[in-house]
């Protein structure tokens, strides 16, 4: 079993010296935008207020994305790709649009689909519900459902055997309240519950406040424990900084969130909008160990920045409902525009990528100086240790100590075969010995200290091997 420590927070650290945390910026793909409007039902925009998953044979990608004509006709569409970069929009004939019967529309526009999140059902034994979708819509499109009429917008759910044919087409009411953003749903394997992340909106003495909220469900149909999770504060700009969207990915043992922050430059009135806010939106990182309690990462540094003026993604960025880990890369699909809100966002879809596990790095604060980090004492069992690090300009040494701080014989920094170069998997050894040898010689918890000499570390990888007594016969 592989365990990974990403250093997105300080939970594993007991102390550090001259070390700072830096957000690593994903590389935007040179072929961006990779999916654009081309059909009448995509006239105003295409956006990955939606989801991208690997297909079930692991031979390609599937995308569920949103398109629309203003706010009156919004729908969920489908595309597929072999490489995740060049996309095809198959004419499925499931939903017609005006006079066109062969479209790639799956749901809408008759019920107005906003911000759909598609995921595979982790609950087994339901072949007709192998895929799940969670989205926002208007109550007025469902006059036959009296329980939703008291609130003008709800989130809804539907299920599908194949990700294409969904039922019920009008959705099942899930959580009351407006969430006109991209939704995100993950499965908590510990508590055996779905966690749905939405946006909430309230009026604070005449000021619109956007915040992130969450609800839980055991069966994807009955939702409870709705609560507020995150709200912008003075460091975000006060009323001029608003939380627009939270996209969450269960990544190894943590939950990583892409938090879109709306930076408001101006507020004024229009004939259609008593309060109209103009501004830009980029994305930061947040992290949680349980999916409920969240921390901002690296002093709220921007993770996915806007493009330069004139580029296609210079005004606004939102992200898909989850990231993908594939081919030793983190794939981040996002939608963006170079138009302001008053001009009407004409979203297109792009891709940004990171090397595996490289969301943030720890390294010396000052050039020419060294630093170290020390982990809290813990049992490492039969694990081997590898380090995801860039030591192309220096080196990293690892040292093992007792909980009291005594260096283990044979496992000092000077016994360690120094880590050099840039690699996702630097194996760590001490004079030919591995971490599991230290745990055999010292039966108890150990402190681990990593000395960083002109080097940056992204993650620790603990590959836990079975002991001889545990191996199957």
CORFEN-V89318 format. One line per field, one symbol per residue. ss: DSSP state (a for helix, b for strand, c for the rest). phi: phi as a letter, one per 40 degrees, with the letter a starting at -180 (. if undefined). burial: 1 if it has 16 or more other C-alpha atoms within 10 Angstrom, else 0. A space follows every 10 residues. Layout:
# CORFEN-V89318
ss: ???
phi: ???
burial: ???
This chain:
# CORFEN-V89318
ss: cbbbbccccc ccbbbbbcbb bbbcccbbcc ccccbcccca aaccbbbbbb bbbbcccccc bbbbbbbbbc ccbbbbbbbb bccccccbcc ccccccbccb ccccbbbccc cccbbbbbbb ccccccaaac bbbbbbbbaa accccaaacc ccbbbbbbbb cccccbbbbb bbbbbbcccc cccbbbbbcc ccbbbbbbbb bbbbccbbbb bbbbbbbccc ccbbbbbbbb bccaaacaaa bbbbbbbbbb bccbbbbbbb bbbbbbbbcc cccccbbbbb bbbbbbbbcc cccbbbcaaa cbbbcccccc cccccbbbbc cccbbbccbb bbbbbbbccc cccccccbbb bbbbbccccb bbbbcccccb bbbbbbbbcc ccbbbbbbbb bbbbbbbbbb bcccccbccc cccccbccbb bbbbbbbccb ccbcaaaaaa accccbbbbb bbbccbbbbb bbbbcccccc ccc
phi: .cbbbcgcbb ccccaabfbb bbcccccccc ccccabcabd cbdcabacci abbccccfba bbbbbbbabg bcbbabbbaa acbgbcbbbc ccgcbcbfcc ccbbcbbgcc bfcbgcbbac ccccgbccbc bbbbabaccc cbccbccccc bcbbcbbaba cbgbbbaccc gbdbbchcac accabbbccc cfacbbbbbb babbfgbcbb acbabbacbg bbbafcacba acbccchgcc bbccabbbbc bfcbbbbbbc bccccababb dcbdbbbbib bbbbbbaacb gbcbbcbffg cccbccccdg ccbcbabbbc cacbbaffbc bbcabaabbc cccgcbcbbb bbbbcdgccb bbadcbcgbb aabbccdacb fbccbbbcab bcbaabbbbb bcdchcccdg bccccccdcb gbacaccbbb fgcbdccccc cbcicbcbbb cbbfabbbab bbcccccdcc ccc
burial: 0001111110 0000000010 1111110100 0111111000 1101111111 1111000000 1111111110 0011111111 1001101010 0000111000 0011111110 1111111111 1100000011 1111111110 0100000110 0011111111 1011111001 1111111111 1111111100 0011111111 1000000011 1111111101 0010000111 1100010011 1111111111 1001111111 1111000000 0000001011 1111111100 1101111101 1111111000 0111111111 1111100001 1111111110 1000111111 1111111111 1111100001 1111111001 1111111111 1001111111 1100001100 1110111111 0111010111 0001111110 0000111111 1111111111 1111000000 000
